[in-house]
Amino acid sequence: MADVEIMAAPRGTAAEAEAPVSTAYAWYVVAVLLVAYTLSFIDRMILSLLVGPIRADLGISDTQMSLLMGFAFAIFYSVLGIPLAWVADRGSRRTLMSAGVAAWSLMTAACALTRNYAGLFAARIGVGVGEAALSPAAYSLLGDYFPREKLGRAMAVYSIGVPLGSGIALVAGSLVVRFVTEGPPVVTPLLGEMAPWRLTFVWIGLPGLLVAALIALTVREPRRHAAGVQAADNGEFIAFLQARKAALASHFAGMSLVALVMYGAMAWIPQFLHRTYGMAVTEAGLWFGAATAGCDACGLLLGGWLADRLYRRGYKDAHLRVIRLNAVILLPLFVGMALAPTAGIALALLIAGMLLGTIHGGVAGAALQMIAPARLRARVVAIYFLVANLVGLGLGPTAIALVTEQVFGSDGALRYGLALVTGVALPVSALILTLGLKPFARAVEAAEQAGG
């Protein structure tokens, strides 16, 4: 991509879509959005290491805890993504993202002030509302900054925020978990006496306000691609969904089942290692965090590179092929991990799963940019997040908890709950994605011909 392919202008001017922007600046925008996405996953994942102290303090069960990690966040994150994406398709994506980062950061800090389960549940809803503003707008923005043949890599780098944020949360959380679980209450100048787990939410929440300011002050709106200069109405959006229903349905359903396994596993793997092998939560968090931050990032970049390479070689269904490959690879690795006879084997399979079973990350978002007109991109991504997050984030952690409690009847049987959910979801995902290859290829060809 030439240095002058992207058009933008100084922040807040009427000519914002006319001044040239360098390729280096486009990658700077990716880096800023990566930081924001990383913070969002730190806010999400820290709960997985605070299960013990929160359960003890509030007197709640695994299933109630899983609702905090999944459903409370996912329902509003997913549903509100649609109206917020409508705003992104018609207005300033930069302003929307900045406001969202500020909102979820404040709501994360507000978790520290809750005094019961209902209050914490409501605060997690607020975090989901704020985070709903980021990714649909970010995907749309990056779709205008990068050409098709480089979009997979750009989306993969942005998606590194998932493992990076999760890994930081797990590693940093592990370093303080003993203090959180065993330390005395802390007296703060403004908030008074606080349990250490509450103070953790303040520490991870407030830095997001600086990132919100960085987006507002340094990220520019690129020119929307020619097919998307004018905003589309809802009728055109619905017509697009109907015309591409086979391609979109296979993508959404296949990815939702992959997300169910991944979000469920990410919520419960530290406890799985602790309950199954007697590993200290601190040690489990460090292992899982290191594997997530390092291996997931490599897997995402590998997936983006593979999708771009297949596309350049003429495979119009390249992105869906990579997602299907992910499901096939992840199945034996995660089932094997859950049923491994020793902690060493489980950790080896976990590391392999985090490396090879995460190649879908950036590719899933890039796939939608390949078939959606620029003026519809944010809303298409929002519909995808609605489905994938309600199934994946909303049901994944709870599905594993419910199977463990209701089918196997013991906290110590968490490994079997993890194995059963994985063993059912991923084969179905691979089958759905296989059925969607031809419709998706036709949708890509139509988008290319339309110049979207």
N, C-alpha and C positions, 0 to 999 in steps of 0.2 A: 504494500500500500504506500503510495507516494505521500510525502510529508504534507502536501496541501490538499489531500482528498477530503479531509474533515473540515467542515465549515462551522465556525462559531465566532463569538465576538466578546468584548469585555462584558463582564457580568452586569446585568440589569439594563443594557442598552437596547434600543429598538433594532439595531443592526446585529444582534447577537448571533444570528444565523448566517452571517455573511463573511466574517473575517476568518482567514485560514488558521488552522491549528495543526501542530506537528504530530507525527506518529508518537514521538516521545511523550507528548502531553496526553495522548489517548491512553497510553500505558500508565501514566500518572493517575488518571481517573480510575483505571482498574485498581491501582494500588490503594487509593483512598477508599473505594467501595469495598475492597478486600478487608481493610481495617474495620470498617463498619460491620461487615458480615461476620468477621471474627468475633467482635464484641457481642453480636447477637447470639452466637452459639456459646460463648462463655456464660451469658445470662441464662441460657436454657440448660446447659449441662451441669452447672454447679450443683443442682438439686440431687444428682445421682450420687454425690459423695456426702450429702447432708441427710441421707435417709434416716440414719440412726438418731441423731440429735433432734431432728424435727419430729419424728415419730414419738420419741420419748417426751418431748416438751408438749406436744399437742395431743398425744394419746390417740394416734390414728393407725390404720392398718396399711399393709402393702398396697392393696387396691386403692385406698384413698390417696396414698402417696403417688401411685401411678397416674391418678387423675390430675394431680398437680403437675407432674412431668409431661403429661400428654394432653388430655382432653381440655383442661382449663385454658391452656395456652392455644391449642390447635383450633378450637371451634371459632373463636373470634379472629384469630390470625387468618384462617381460611376464608370465612364468610366476608369479613370486611375488606379482604384483598380485592374483591370485585369492584365495589364503588371507588376505592382508592385507585385502582388501576384505570378506571374511567377518567379520573382526574389526571392521572399520568399521561393518558393518551391525548388529552386536550389541553393540558397546562404545563406548568414548570415541574419537571421531574426532580430537579435539584432541590427546589423548595420543599416538595413533598418528602423526599428522603431525609432532608435535614430535620424537618419537624418530627418525622417518625423516630429517628435515632434519639432525639431529645426526649420524646415521650416515653419510649421503652426504658431509657436509662433512669428516668425519674421513678417509673413504676417498679423497676428492679430494686432501687433503693427503698421504696415504700414497703417492700416485703419485710424489711427489718422492723417496721412499726406495727405489724399485725399482731393481734393478741389471741386469735383462734383460727380454726381451720377455714371457716367461711371468709375471714378477712384475707388470709393468704391465698385462697382460691380466687378472690376478686382481684388481688394484686397481680396474680399470674395472668388473669384475663387482660388486665391493662398492659402487661408486657406484650401479649400477643397482638393487641390492637396496634401498638406502636410498631412492632416488627412487620406488620402487614404492609406497611408503606414502602419497605425497602426493595425487595427483590423484583416485583413486577416492574417498577420504575427503573431499577438498575439494568434488568435484562433488556428493556426497551432502549435505554440509553446506549448500552454497549452494542446493540444491534445497529445503531446509527454511527458508531465510531469505527466499526471494523467490517471489512468485506467478508463475503460468505466463506472464502477459502481460509480465513484466519479466525473466524468466529469461534470455532471449537476451542482453540487454545485460549482466547481471551476469556471465554466463559469458564474454562477449566481453572484459570488463575483466580478469577473471582470466587469460584466455588471452593478454593482452598480454605476460605474462611470457615467452612464447616469443620474439617479436621483440625485446622489450626486453633479455632476457638474452643472446640471440644477438648483438644489435647491440652491447651493451656489451662482450661478449667479443671481438668482431671489431675494434671501434674501439680499445679499451684494449690488446688484443693487438697491433694494428698499431703503436701508439705505442711498444711495448717490443720489437717483433720484431727490430729491428736489434741491440739489446743482447742479446736471447736468442740470435740466430744468430751474432753476431760477438764478443760480449763474453767476457771471461775468466771462469773459475769464481769464484764468490763464497764467501767464508769467513763462515759464520754462527756465532754464539756456541754454539748447542746442536747443530746438525747438521753442523758442520764445512764442508769445501769442497763446494760444489754447483754444477753447471752451471746457468746462468741459466734454462733451460727447466724444470728441476726446481723451482727456487724459485718459479716462476710458479704451480705447483699449490698451494704453501703459501699464497701471497697470496690466491688465489681460494677456497680451501677453508675456512680457519678462520673467516672472518666469518659463515659459516652457523650457527655455534654460538650467536651472538647472536640470530639469527632463530628458532632452535629455542626459546630461552628466551622470546622474545616471544610465540610461539604458546602455550606452556605457561602463561604468566602472564596473558594478556589475552584469549584467544579462548574464548568460552563455547559450550557445546553447546546448539543450539536444540532446541525440542520437535520431534520427528519428526511429520510430518503424520499426520492421523487414520488413514489406511490403513496407516501404518507404525509404529504405536505398539508392536506386539508383533513380535519378531524372527521372520522367516520361516525355515522349515527348508529343507534342500537339496531335498526333494521338490517344494516349491512353486516354488523357483527353476528347477528343471529343467522343470516344467510350464509356467512362463512362457516359457522359451526355446522350447519346442516350439510353444506357442500363437502366438507372435509370430515364428516362424522366418523368414518371408518378409521382414517389415519389418526385422528385425535383420540378416539375411544381406545384404540390399541395402545397408544402411547400412555394415556392417563392410567388405564387399568394395569398395564404391565409395570409401570413405574410405581404405582401405588403399593403393589405387593412387595416390590423391592424395598420401598420406603418403610413398609410395615416391619419387615425383618430388621432393617438397619436401625430404625429409631427404637424398636423394642430392645434390640441387643445393646445399643449404646446406653439405654437407661438402666439395664440390669447386669451387664457384664461385671462391673466391680463387685456387686453383691454375689453374682454367680461364682466368681473366683474365691470370694470369702467363705461362702456357705459350703461349697463343694470341696475345696482343698485346704480350708483353714487358713488361707492367706490373709494377712492383715489388710484392712481396707486401704491403709496408706500405701502398702506395697502393690495391691491390685490396681489402685488408681494410677500409680506411677507407671506400671507396665502398660496399662490400657491407654493412658494419656500419651506416652511416648510412641506407642504403635499407631495411635490415631493421628497424632500431629505429623509424624514422619512418613509413615507408609501410605496413609490416605492421600497426602499431598502428591506423592509420586504416582499413585494410582490415578488421581484426577488428571494430572498432566499426561500420563500415558493414554488415557481414554480420549482426551482432546486431540492429541497427536494422531491417534489411530483413526478417529472419525474424520479428521481433516484429510488424512492420507487416502482413506477409502473413497471419500467424496471426490478428490482430485483424480482418482483412477476410474471414475465413472459410476460408482455405486451411489445411486440416488437415495437408497435406504440405509446409507452408512451409519447414521446416528442410531437408528433403531437396532441395527445389527450389533453395535457396541453394547447397548443396554441389555440385549438378550444374552450376549456373551457374559456380561457381568452376572446375570442371574444363574447361568449354568455353572460358572466358576465358584460362586459364593456358596451354593448348596452343599457340596461335600465338605467344604472348609468349615462352615459354621456348625453343621450337624456333627462333624468329627470333633470340633472343639468342645461342644457341649457334652459329648459322651466320652471324652478322652479319659484314660485311666489315671493319668498323672498331670500335675500342674504344668510340668515342662512341655508335654505334648500339647496341652491346651493352649499354652502361650505361643508355641510355634505355629499352630494352626490359626490362632488369632492374628498374629503378625502377617501371615500369608493372606488371610481374609481381608485385612485392612489394606493390603497392597493391591491385590488382584480383584477384590470384590467391590472396589469403589470406582471403577473406571466409568461408571454411568454418570457421575456427579455433574460435571460441566456439560457433558454431552446432552443430557436431558433438556436443559434449558436452551442450548444451541439448536436442538432439533426443532423446537417450536419457532424459533426465529427463521428457520429455513423455509417454513411453509406459510407463515402469517404475514400479511401486508404490514408495513411499518406502522400504519395508523391504528392497527388492531393488536399490536404485539403485547402491550401491557395487560390488556384484558384477557387475551388467550393464556398468558402466563398465570394470571390470577385464577382463571378457571382450573388450570392444571394444579396450582397450589391448593385450591379448594378441595379437589378430589384427593390428591396425593397426601395432603397433610391431615385431612379428616380420617383417611384410612391409615396412613403411616404413623403420623405423630399422635393422632387422636386415639387410635386403636392399638398400635403396636405395643407400647409399654403395658397397657391394660390387658391385652390379649395374653401376653406371657404370664402376667400376674394371675389372671383368672384361671388359665389352664393349670398353672402350678397349684393354686389353692383348691379349685373345684374338681379337677381330674385326678391329681396326685395327692392332694390333701396334706402337704407338708412344705414348709419354707425350704427345707433341705432338698426338695425335688425341683428346684428352679432350673437345673440343667435339663430336665426332661421337658419342662414347659418351653424352654428355648429351642430345643431340638424339634419338638413336635410342630410348633408354629413355623419354623424355618422349613421343615420338610414338606409341609403342605403348601405354603405360600409361593415358594420359588419355582417349583415345576409348573404351577398354573401360570405364573408370570411369563416364563419362557414360552409356553404354548400360545398365550395371547399375543406376545410380541412377534412370534413367527407368523401368525395369521395377519398381522398388520403390516408386514414388509411391503407387499405390493401396493396397497392403498397409500402408504406413506411415500413410496417412490413416485407415484402419480401426483401426489400433492406437491412434492418438491419440484417436479417438472413443470407443473402449472404455475407455481410461484416464480420460477425462472423465466418462463415465457411472459408473465405479467410484469416482470421487472420490479417486484416487490422486495 
